[in-house]
């Protein structure tokens, strides 16, 4: 299934916590199989990131929240801060 990456506008701080103020669709899409493990999803996402972002962020610092079924949003945090989400793309009937 194909997912589109949505980036966040974040409000908050380490002391008080973080809140997603808004989400923005990007041009990045990622193909995720229903049986892909968390580390595989993170590797696929990192492979699509611009090189400068990929260098600053290590795979071990990402965590996936949600995504219990392939149709769910997949929320991703980086060092416990909301980072982005992957939303399933609607398939267009041909």
C-alpha contacts under 8 A as a table, 3 or more apart, distances in Angstrom:
res1	aa1	res2	aa2	distance
1	X	31	X	5.54
1	X	32	X	5.42
1	X	33	X	6.07
1	X	34	X	7.62
1	X	70	X	7.29
1	X	88	X	7.08
1	X	89	X	7.72
2	X	29	X	6.51
2	X	30	X	5.63
2	X	31	X	4.40
2	X	32	X	6.23
2	X	88	X	6.00
2	X	89	X	5.73
3	X	29	X	5.41
3	X	30	X	5.25
3	X	31	X	6.24
3	X	32	X	7.23
3	X	86	X	5.47
3	X	87	X	5.10
3	X	88	X	4.27
3	X	89	X	5.32
4	X	25	X	7.15
4	X	26	X	7.04
4	X	27	X	7.43
4	X	28	X	5.99
4	X	29	X	4.39
4	X	30	X	6.47
4	X	86	X	5.38
4	X	87	X	5.32
4	X	88	X	6.37
4	X	89	X	6.32
5	X	25	X	6.27
5	X	26	X	5.68
5	X	27	X	7.42
5	X	28	X	5.59
5	X	29	X	5.95
5	X	30	X	7.58
5	X	84	X	6.94
5	X	85	X	5.90
5	X	86	X	4.71
5	X	87	X	6.68
6	X	23	X	5.89
6	X	24	X	5.11
6	X	25	X	4.45
6	X	26	X	5.68
6	X	84	X	5.66
6	X	85	X	5.26
6	X	86	X	6.15
6	X	87	X	7.42
7	X	23	X	5.54
7	X	24	X	5.24
7	X	25	X	6.61
7	X	26	X	7.01
7	X	83	X	6.90
7	X	84	X	4.72
7	X	85	X	6.76
8	X	20	X	6.30
8	X	21	X	7.29
8	X	22	X	5.79
8	X	23	X	4.56
8	X	24	X	6.32
8	X	82	X	7.62
8	X	83	X	6.55
8	X	84	X	5.84
9	X	20	X	6.02
9	X	21	X	5.41
9	X	22	X	5.15
9	X	23	X	6.31
10	X	18	X	6.63
10	X	19	X	5.77
10	X	20	X	4.74
10	X	21	X	5.56
10	X	22	X	7.37
10	X	82	X	7.55
11	X	18	X	5.72
11	X	19	X	5.24
11	X	20	X	6.29
11	X	21	X	6.22
12	X	16	X	6.48
12	X	17	X	5.68
12	X	18	X	4.40
12	X	19	X	6.12
13	X	16	X	5.58
13	X	17	X	5.35
13	X	18	X	5.79
14	X	17	X	5.35
14	X	18	X	7.16
18	X	81	X	6.69
18	X	82	X	7.30
19	X	82	X	7.72
20	X	23	X	7.40
20	X	82	X	7.17
28	X	48	X	6.87
29	X	48	X	7.96
30	X	44	X	6.73
30	X	45	X	6.58
30	X	48	X	7.61
31	X	44	X	7.92
32	X	36	X	6.49
32	X	41	X	6.69
33	X	36	X	5.28
33	X	70	X	7.91
34	X	69	X	7.55
34	X	70	X	5.69
36	X	40	X	5.89
36	X	41	X	6.41
37	X	40	X	5.28
37	X	41	X	6.42
38	X	41	X	5.22
38	X	42	X	6.29
38	X	63	X	7.87
38	X	64	X	6.72
39	X	42	X	5.12
39	X	43	X	6.14
39	X	59	X	7.73
40	X	43	X	5.07
40	X	44	X	6.19
41	X	44	X	5.14
41	X	45	X	6.19
42	X	45	X	5.04
42	X	46	X	6.06
42	X	59	X	6.61
42	X	62	X	7.22
43	X	46	X	5.12
43	X	47	X	6.09
43	X	59	X	7.04
44	X	47	X	5.14
44	X	48	X	6.70
45	X	48	X	5.38
45	X	49	X	6.63
46	X	49	X	5.10
46	X	54	X	6.05
46	X	59	X	7.70
47	X	54	X	7.76
49	X	53	X	6.33
49	X	54	X	5.93
50	X	53	X	5.52
50	X	54	X	6.29
51	X	54	X	5.02
51	X	55	X	6.20
52	X	55	X	5.36
52	X	56	X	6.69
53	X	56	X	5.35
53	X	57	X	6.45
54	X	57	X	5.37
54	X	58	X	7.30
55	X	58	X	7.34
57	X	61	X	7.15
58	X	61	X	5.63
58	X	62	X	7.43
59	X	62	X	5.66
60	X	63	X	7.94
61	X	78	X	5.50
61	X	79	X	5.30
62	X	76	X	6.70
62	X	77	X	5.57
62	X	78	X	4.54
62	X	79	X	6.43
62	X	80	X	7.96
63	X	76	X	5.67
63	X	77	X	5.27
63	X	78	X	6.56
63	X	79	X	7.94
63	X	80	X	7.70
64	X	67	X	7.74
64	X	74	X	6.73
64	X	75	X	5.78
64	X	76	X	4.63
64	X	77	X	6.47
65	X	74	X	6.34
65	X	75	X	4.96
65	X	76	X	5.99
65	X	77	X	7.54
66	X	72	X	7.32
66	X	73	X	6.84
66	X	74	X	5.42
66	X	75	X	6.01
67	X	70	X	6.61
67	X	71	X	7.69
67	X	72	X	5.02
67	X	73	X	5.66
67	X	74	X	4.58
67	X	75	X	7.34
68	X	72	X	6.61
69	X	72	X	5.52
70	X	88	X	7.77
71	X	88	X	6.14
72	X	87	X	7.12
72	X	88	X	7.02
73	X	85	X	6.69
73	X	86	X	5.67
73	X	87	X	4.73
73	X	88	X	6.62
74	X	85	X	5.41
74	X	86	X	4.99
74	X	87	X	6.59
75	X	82	X	7.69
75	X	83	X	7.90
75	X	84	X	6.24
75	X	85	X	4.38
75	X	86	X	6.55
76	X	82	X	6.39
76	X	83	X	5.67
76	X	84	X	5.39
76	X	85	X	5.67
76	X	86	X	7.99
77	X	80	X	5.37
77	X	81	X	5.20
77	X	82	X	4.42
77	X	83	X	4.76
77	X	84	X	6.90
78	X	81	X	5.29
78	X	82	X	6.45
78	X	83	X	5.65
